[in-house]
Amino acid sequence: MKNNEVKVPSGRLSRLSKMGGLASRLAGNVLFEGAKQLSKGQSPKLQQLVMTPSNIGHVAEKLSQLRGAAMKVGQMLSMDAGDLVAPELAEVLAKLRSDAKVMPHKQLITLLVQQWGRDWLAPFAQFELRPFAAASIGQVHLAYLDTGEKLAVKIQYPGVRDSIDSDIDNVATLLKVSRLIPANVKLDTLLAEAKAQLHNEADYHFEAEQIGLYQQKLGDNPHFIVPKVYSALSNNNILTMQFVEGTPIESVAQASQEVRNLVASRLMELCFKELFEFKLLQSDPNFANFQYQADSEKIVLLDFGATRSISDKLAQGYRQLMEGALKHDKEQMAAAAQQIGFFQDAIDPAHKQLIIDIFYQACEPIYFDGEYDFGQSTLAKRITEAGKAMSTQQNEWHTPPTDAIFIHRKLAGMYLLAAKLKAKVNVGQLFSVYQS
């Protein structure tokens, strides 16, 4: 078996045994490391013992083998919890984001026979058994129809859908026992949302519907391409789409300043459209979900499993928040944040002001006069430092509204991409269309 091929445990018992084996190994390492430190006259904390470099490797390896929920919840927490997680946990999550293993050929073919029958190969002129992409929920294969049409076939790992709830509960137990998340963070709230999100992402019928809805909202927009779905070759576990040629969006960083500015501007404009017009947000801004066609100057949009509907109230709240920043009116920003759903719990006024200040900083590209130079900006660093300052006041921290988490994730992703491309974007002008 090749190094990056690992059979996905599909049954609940086999998945549980993976977690059980991990727990046993961690416990053994904790005892060994604790004894070693005690013999040196040191008094180690449990958190230090659990998250040794050796254990970090074991945790990341086991979760990446489980794929599905176990891996995805790590990815979600790494984006949503930000600087509130311990550096040791951040290291595990970083490993999870970059480490996706693929199914062995034998398991893949067994799965294809189960889904499409023994003559599964009949519709295809060619089907590549080695995937060209692998992620937490499935892997993607290249195929050709007899007509010559080129397809991307996304195949879900076995057992993922049925094990979402139990996998997330197992990961939650690991996080709680290791005390890597502040006790007052509503981890259960985040994890309940992770379950709901994953059930959507693991339902390829849902994703196909979202693709259709998104294409409808985009209409004849000339700047973007959304691959069409081949419904006859798709079901809950397999999503067959048109393969659209494109280069990784990061490759635009090598293009001219004009092209970099244009690509970043169009993506930022699309983000505002999603929030204020479509009321439909593709909430996963992973760079891999965007590609670029230099010849047609079109941006290819991929992966719609994480698409979310946005309520009118929420969209209005964010419009008011951004308008408040544009007018440097922090009272309006505070009222908008209240409408969005922040500050529902009792909160110290100073801490509330700290959160408003972070929002104000995050809106800097909107109230900046002219083209904002993302390549030269220190905004990400400043927001990170402000977040760290806030995370030291853990007694005051509370879980933000779920929908807000996904909106912030998308906006942050657009900022990061613009910075990666060293783009200059007149964000204020793009937002001005939506001012009330």
C-alpha positions as CSV (number, residue, x, y, z in Angstrom):
1,M,0.0,0.0,0.0
2,K,1.4,3.4,-1.0
3,N,2.3,5.9,1.8
4,N,-0.6,8.2,1.0
5,E,-3.1,5.4,0.7
6,V,-4.9,4.3,3.9
7,K,-8.1,2.3,4.0
8,V,-10.9,4.4,5.4
9,P,-12.5,2.6,8.4
10,S,-16.2,2.6,7.5
11,G,-17.9,0.9,10.4
12,R,-18.7,2.7,13.6
13,L,-16.8,0.1,15.7
14,S,-13.7,0.3,13.6
15,R,-13.7,4.1,13.7
16,L,-14.3,4.0,17.5
17,S,-11.4,1.6,17.9
18,K,-9.2,4.1,16.0
19,M,-10.1,6.7,18.6
20,G,-9.7,4.2,21.4
21,G,-6.3,3.2,20.2
22,L,-5.3,6.8,20.1
23,A,-6.6,7.4,23.6
24,S,-4.6,4.4,24.9
25,R,-1.5,5.6,23.2
26,L,-1.9,9.1,24.5
27,A,-2.5,7.8,28.0
28,G,0.7,5.7,27.9
29,N,2.7,8.6,26.6
30,V,1.3,10.9,29.2
31,L,2.3,8.5,32.0
32,F,5.8,8.0,30.6
33,E,6.4,11.8,30.0
34,G,4.9,12.6,33.5
35,A,7.2,10.1,35.2
36,K,10.2,11.5,33.3
37,Q,9.5,15.1,34.3
38,L,8.7,14.1,37.9
39,S,12.0,12.3,38.2
40,K,13.6,15.7,37.3
41,G,11.7,17.4,40.1
42,Q,9.3,19.1,37.7
43,S,5.6,19.4,38.2
44,P,4.0,19.1,34.7
45,K,0.5,20.2,33.8
46,L,-1.8,17.7,32.1
47,Q,-2.1,19.9,29.0
48,Q,1.7,19.9,28.6
49,L,1.8,16.1,29.0
50,V,-1.1,15.4,26.5
51,M,0.3,17.7,23.7
52,T,3.9,16.6,23.5
53,P,5.4,16.7,20.0
54,S,5.0,12.9,19.9
55,N,1.3,13.0,20.8
56,I,0.6,15.8,18.4
57,G,1.8,13.6,15.6
58,H,-0.3,10.7,16.8
59,V,-3.5,12.8,17.0
60,A,-3.0,14.4,13.6
61,E,-2.3,11.0,12.0
62,K,-5.3,9.2,13.5
63,L,-7.7,12.0,12.6
64,S,-6.4,12.2,9.1
65,Q,-7.0,8.4,8.7
66,L,-10.6,8.8,9.9
67,R,-11.1,11.6,7.5
68,G,-14.7,12.9,7.4
69,A,-16.0,14.5,10.6
70,A,-12.9,13.9,12.7
71,M,-10.7,15.7,10.2
72,K,-13.2,18.3,9.2
73,V,-14.0,19.4,12.8
74,G,-10.3,20.0,13.3
75,Q,-10.2,22.1,10.1
76,M,-13.3,24.1,11.2
77,L,-12.0,24.7,14.7
78,S,-8.7,25.9,13.3
79,M,-10.5,28.6,11.4
80,D,-13.2,29.5,13.8
81,A,-11.5,29.4,17.2
82,G,-8.5,31.4,15.9
83,D,-6.1,32.4,18.6
84,L,-8.3,30.9,21.4
85,V,-6.8,27.5,20.8
86,A,-3.5,26.5,22.4
87,P,-0.5,26.6,20.0
88,E,-0.1,22.8,20.4
89,L,-3.7,22.3,19.1
90,A,-3.1,24.8,16.3
91,E,-0.2,22.6,15.2
92,V,-2.4,19.5,15.1
93,L,-5.0,21.4,13.1
94,A,-2.4,22.7,10.7
95,K,-1.3,19.2,10.0
96,L,-4.9,18.1,9.4
97,R,-5.4,20.9,6.8
98,S,-2.4,19.7,4.8
99,D,-2.7,15.9,5.2
100,A,-5.4,14.1,3.3
101,K,-4.8,10.4,2.5
102,V,-6.6,8.6,-0.4
103,M,-8.4,5.3,-0.6
104,P,-6.6,2.2,-1.9
105,H,-7.7,1.1,-5.4
106,K,-9.4,-2.1,-4.0
107,Q,-11.6,-0.1,-1.6
108,L,-12.4,2.5,-4.3
109,I,-13.6,-0.1,-6.8
110,T,-15.7,-1.9,-4.1
111,L,-17.3,1.4,-3.5
112,L,-18.0,2.2,-7.2
113,V,-19.6,-1.3,-7.6
114,Q,-21.8,-0.6,-4.6
115,Q,-22.9,2.8,-6.0
116,W,-23.1,2.2,-9.7
117,G,-23.3,-1.6,-10.1
118,R,-20.9,-4.1,-11.7
119,D,-21.0,-2.3,-15.0
120,W,-20.0,1.0,-13.4
121,L,-17.4,1.7,-16.0
122,A,-19.9,1.5,-18.9
123,P,-20.7,5.2,-19.3
124,F,-17.0,6.2,-19.4
125,A,-14.4,6.1,-22.1
126,Q,-11.8,6.5,-19.4
127,F,-11.8,6.6,-15.6
128,E,-8.6,7.5,-13.7
129,L,-8.4,5.4,-10.5
130,R,-5.8,7.7,-8.9
131,P,-7.6,10.9,-7.6
132,F,-6.2,14.3,-8.6
133,A,-7.5,15.8,-5.3
134,A,-8.3,14.4,-1.8
135,A,-9.9,16.2,1.1
136,S,-11.7,15.4,4.4
137,I,-14.9,14.0,3.0
138,G,-14.0,12.6,-0.4
139,Q,-11.6,12.4,-3.2
140,V,-11.9,13.6,-6.8
141,H,-11.2,11.6,-10.0
142,L,-10.8,12.5,-13.6
143,A,-13.1,10.7,-16.2
144,Y,-14.1,11.0,-19.8
145,L,-17.4,10.2,-21.5
146,D,-17.6,8.6,-24.9
147,T,-18.6,12.0,-26.2
148,G,-15.2,13.3,-25.0
149,E,-16.6,15.4,-22.2
150,K,-14.2,15.7,-19.3
151,L,-15.6,15.1,-15.9
152,A,-14.6,15.6,-12.2
153,V,-16.1,12.7,-10.1
154,K,-16.2,13.4,-6.4
155,I,-16.5,10.2,-4.4
156,Q,-17.3,10.2,-0.7
157,Y,-15.3,8.1,1.7
158,P,-17.3,5.2,3.1
159,G,-18.9,5.6,6.5
160,V,-18.4,9.3,6.6
161,R,-22.1,10.3,6.7
162,D,-23.1,7.7,9.3
163,S,-20.2,8.5,11.6
164,I,-20.4,12.3,11.6
165,D,-22.1,12.7,15.1
166,S,-20.0,10.0,16.8
167,D,-16.7,11.2,15.3
168,I,-17.3,14.8,16.4
169,D,-18.3,13.6,19.9
170,N,-15.0,11.6,20.1
171,V,-13.0,14.6,18.9
172,A,-14.9,16.8,21.4
173,T,-14.0,14.4,24.3
174,L,-10.3,14.6,23.2
175,L,-10.4,18.4,23.2
176,K,-12.1,18.6,26.6
177,V,-9.9,16.0,28.3
178,S,-6.7,17.7,27.0
179,R,-8.1,21.1,28.2
180,L,-7.0,22.8,25.0
181,I,-10.1,24.9,24.7
182,P,-11.1,27.6,27.3
183,A,-13.8,26.2,29.5
184,N,-16.2,29.1,28.9
185,V,-16.0,28.8,25.1
186,K,-19.3,27.2,24.0
187,L,-17.5,24.3,22.3
188,D,-20.8,22.3,22.2
189,T,-22.4,25.1,20.2
190,L,-19.6,25.1,17.7
191,L,-19.6,21.3,17.5
192,A,-23.4,21.1,17.0
193,E,-23.0,23.5,14.1
194,A,-20.1,21.5,12.8
195,K,-22.4,18.4,12.8
196,A,-25.1,20.3,10.8
197,Q,-22.6,21.7,8.4
198,L,-21.0,18.3,7.8
199,H,-24.3,16.6,7.2
200,N,-24.9,19.1,4.5
201,E,-21.4,18.7,3.0
202,A,-21.8,14.9,3.1
203,D,-25.1,15.1,1.2
204,Y,-24.0,15.4,-2.5
205,H,-27.7,15.9,-3.5
206,F,-27.6,19.0,-1.3
207,E,-24.4,20.3,-2.9
208,A,-25.9,19.7,-6.4
209,E,-28.9,21.8,-5.4
210,Q,-26.7,24.6,-4.1
211,I,-24.7,24.6,-7.4
212,G,-28.0,25.0,-9.3
213,L,-29.1,27.7,-7.0
214,Y,-25.8,29.5,-7.2
215,Q,-25.8,29.3,-11.0
216,Q,-29.3,30.8,-11.0
217,K,-28.1,33.7,-8.8
218,L,-25.0,34.4,-10.9
219,G,-27.1,34.5,-14.0
220,D,-25.0,35.4,-17.0
221,N,-22.2,37.0,-15.0
222,P,-19.3,36.9,-17.4
223,H,-16.5,36.8,-14.8
224,F,-17.2,33.4,-13.2
225,I,-17.7,29.7,-14.1
226,V,-19.5,27.2,-11.9
227,P,-19.2,23.6,-13.2
228,K,-22.4,22.0,-14.3
229,V,-23.6,18.8,-12.6
230,Y,-24.3,15.5,-14.4
231,S,-27.3,14.4,-12.4
232,A,-27.6,11.0,-14.1
233,L,-24.1,10.1,-12.7
234,S,-24.6,11.6,-9.3
235,N,-26.2,10.5,-6.0
236,N,-25.8,11.1,-2.3
237,N,-22.3,9.7,-2.3
238,I,-21.0,10.6,-5.8
239,L,-21.1,14.0,-7.4
240,T,-20.2,14.1,-11.1
241,M,-19.4,17.5,-12.6
242,Q,-18.0,19.1,-15.6
243,F,-14.2,19.4,-15.4
244,V,-13.3,23.0,-15.9
245,E,-9.7,23.8,-16.8
246,G,-8.0,26.4,-14.6
247,T,-4.8,27.1,-12.7
248,P,-4.6,27.5,-8.9
249,I,-5.8,31.0,-7.9
250,E,-2.4,31.5,-6.2
251,S,-0.8,31.4,-9.6
252,V,-2.3,34.8,-10.3
253,A,0.4,36.2,-7.9
254,Q,2.8,35.9,-10.9
255,A,0.6,37.9,-13.2
256,S,0.7,41.7,-13.8
257,Q,-0.5,44.1,-11.1
258,E,-3.5,44.9,-13.2
259,V,-4.6,41.2,-13.4
260,R,-4.0,40.7,-9.7
261,N,-6.1,43.8,-8.8
262,L,-8.8,42.6,-11.2
263,V,-9.1,39.1,-9.8
264,A,-9.1,40.2,-6.2
265,S,-11.7,43.0,-6.9
266,R,-14.0,40.6,-8.6
267,L,-13.8,38.1,-5.8
268,M,-14.4,40.8,-3.2
269,E,-17.3,42.1,-5.3
270,L,-18.8,38.6,-5.4
271,C,-18.5,38.3,-1.7
272,F,-20.6,41.5,-1.2
273,K,-23.1,40.1,-3.8
274,E,-23.4,36.9,-1.9
275,L,-24.0,38.7,1.4
276,F,-26.3,41.5,0.2
277,E,-27.9,40.3,-3.0
278,F,-27.8,36.5,-3.3
279,K,-28.3,36.0,0.4
280,L,-26.4,32.8,-0.3
281,L,-22.8,32.4,0.8
282,Q,-20.3,29.8,-0.3
283,S,-18.7,29.9,3.2
284,D,-15.4,28.0,2.6
285,P,-12.8,30.4,1.2
286,N,-10.1,27.7,0.9
287,F,-7.8,28.8,-1.9
288,A,-8.3,25.4,-3.6
289,N,-12.0,26.3,-4.2
290,F,-10.9,29.1,-6.7
291,Q,-9.1,28.7,-10.0
292,Y,-8.3,31.1,-12.8
293,Q,-8.4,30.9,-16.6
294,A,-5.9,33.4,-18.0
295,D,-7.2,33.1,-21.5
296,S,-10.8,33.9,-20.7
297,E,-10.0,36.0,-17.6
298,K,-12.6,34.0,-15.8
299,I,-12.6,32.7,-12.2
300,V,-13.7,29.1,-11.6
301,L,-15.7,28.5,-8.4
302,L,-15.6,25.0,-6.9
303,D,-17.1,23.2,-3.9
304,F,-20.5,24.3,-2.8
305,G,-21.1,21.8,0.1
306,A,-20.6,24.6,2.6
307,T,-23.1,27.0,1.0
308,R,-25.3,28.8,3.6
309,S,-28.5,30.9,3.3
310,I,-28.2,34.4,4.8
311,S,-31.3,36.0,6.4
312,D,-32.4,39.5,5.5
313,K,-31.9,40.5,9.2
314,L,-28.3,39.3,9.2
315,A,-27.5,40.9,5.8
316,Q,-29.0,44.2,7.1
317,G,-26.9,43.9,10.3
318,Y,-23.7,43.6,8.4
319,R,-24.6,46.4,6.0
320,Q,-25.2,48.7,9.1
321,L,-21.9,47.5,10.6
322,M,-19.9,48.3,7.5
323,E,-21.7,51.6,7.0
324,G,-20.9,52.5,10.7
325,A,-17.2,51.8,10.0
326,L,-17.4,53.9,6.8
327,K,-18.7,56.8,8.9
328,H,-16.4,56.1,11.8
329,D,-19.5,55.7,13.9
330,K,-18.7,53.1,16.6
331,E,-22.1,53.5,18.2
332,Q,-23.8,52.5,15.0
333,M,-21.4,49.5,14.8
334,A,-22.3,48.5,18.3
335,A,-26.0,48.6,17.5
336,A,-25.4,46.6,14.3
337,A,-23.3,44.0,16.2
338,Q,-26.2,43.7,18.7
339,Q,-28.6,43.1,15.8
340,I,-26.4,40.5,14.3
341,G,-26.4,38.6,17.6
342,F,-23.3,39.6,19.4
343,F,-23.5,40.7,23.1
344,Q,-26.5,38.5,23.9
345,D,-24.7,37.4,27.1
346,A,-23.9,39.9,29.9
347,I,-20.6,41.5,28.8
348,D,-18.1,43.9,30.4
349,P,-18.4,47.3,28.6
350,A,-14.6,47.4,28.1
351,H,-14.6,44.0,26.5
352,K,-17.5,45.0,24.3
353,Q,-15.5,48.0,23.1
354,L,-12.6,45.8,22.4
355,I,-14.7,43.6,20.1
356,I,-16.1,46.8,18.3
357,D,-12.5,48.0,17.9
358,I,-11.6,44.7,16.2
359,F,-14.6,45.0,13.9
360,Y,-13.6,48.6,13.1
361,Q,-10.0,47.4,12.2
362,A,-11.4,44.6,10.1
363,C,-13.4,47.2,8.1
364,E,-10.3,49.2,7.3
365,P,-10.3,48.3,3.6
366,I,-13.9,49.6,3.4
367,Y,-13.3,53.0,4.9
368,F,-9.9,53.5,3.3
369,D,-10.0,56.2,0.7
370,G,-9.0,54.7,-2.7
371,E,-7.3,51.4,-3.5
372,Y,-6.3,49.4,-0.4
373,D,-2.9,47.8,-0.8
374,F,-3.4,44.3,0.7
375,G,0.2,43.3,-0.1
376,Q,1.6,46.1,2.1
377,S,-1.1,46.0,4.8
378,T,-0.4,44.8,8.4
379,L,-4.1,44.3,9.0
380,A,-4.0,40.6,9.5
381,K,-1.2,40.9,12.0
382,R,-3.0,43.7,13.9
383,I,-6.3,41.7,14.1
384,T,-4.4,38.6,15.2
385,E,-2.7,40.6,18.0
386,A,-6.0,42.2,19.0
387,G,-7.5,38.7,19.1
388,K,-4.7,37.4,21.3
389,A,-5.3,40.3,23.7
390,M,-9.0,39.4,23.8
391,S,-8.2,35.7,24.3
392,T,-6.3,36.5,27.5
393,Q,-9.6,37.6,29.0
394,Q,-11.1,34.2,28.7
395,N,-13.7,34.8,31.4
396,E,-15.2,37.5,29.1
397,W,-15.1,35.5,25.8
398,H,-18.3,34.1,24.5
399,T,-19.2,32.1,21.3
400,P,-20.3,34.4,18.5
401,P,-23.5,33.7,16.5
402,T,-23.0,30.7,14.2
403,D,-23.8,32.5,10.9
404,A,-21.4,35.3,11.9
405,I,-18.6,32.8,12.2
406,F,-19.1,31.7,8.6
407,I,-19.4,35.3,7.3
408,H,-16.2,36.3,9.1
409,R,-14.5,33.2,7.7
410,K,-15.4,34.2,4.1
411,L,-14.4,37.8,4.5
412,A,-11.1,36.9,6.1
413,G,-10.5,34.4,3.3
414,M,-11.0,37.2,0.7
415,Y,-8.6,39.4,2.6
416,L,-6.0,36.7,2.8
417,L,-6.3,35.9,-0.9
418,A,-6.0,39.6,-1.8
419,A,-2.8,39.8,0.4
420,K,-1.5,36.6,-1.2
421,L,-1.9,38.2,-4.7
422,K,-0.5,41.6,-3.4
423,A,-3.6,43.2,-4.9
424,K,-4.8,46.8,-4.6
425,V,-8.6,47.0,-4.4
426,N,-11.0,49.9,-3.9
427,V,-13.1,48.0,-1.4
428,G,-15.1,51.1,-0.4
429,Q,-16.2,51.6,-3.9
430,L,-17.4,48.0,-4.2
431,F,-19.3,48.3,-0.9
432,S,-20.8,51.7,-1.8
433,V,-23.3,50.0,-4.2
434,Y,-25.0,48.5,-1.1
435,Q,-25.1,51.6,1.2
436,S,-28.7,52.3,2.3
